[in-house]
Amino acid sequence: MFETEFGKIGIVVCFDRHYPESIRTEALKGASLILIPTVNTKAEPSEMFEWELRVQAFQSSVAIAYDDGYDDIYMDGDYDYDRYDRDSDYADGVDDAMDEFDEDW
């Protein structure tokens, strides 16, 4: 949990997002935003991940931002763009908003 000038921010890393307890625990500790850094392949069920965010944001009344930002910075120029998803999403739990950010965001 990180205290910032904008409020408390929680972090749930990659696969832990599949466990509702990880999101709920951060919300109960006072997070107003939970960030989820992850790396997903295109073979994984991205639609299921989007629904997980929506449901967990709603159930815990918290905003969740998800970033699959794995790119060639970490791969020394050997990034496989056909394999990795590079998706970013946001769900706020109140309006059931789900916005996809483009990669330039």
Secondary structure, 3 states (H helix, E strand, C coil): CEEECCEEEEECCHHHHHCHHHHHHHHHCCCCEEEEECCCECCCCHHHHHHHHHHHHHHHCCEEEEECCCCCCCCCCCCCCCCECCCEEEECCCCCCEEECCCCC
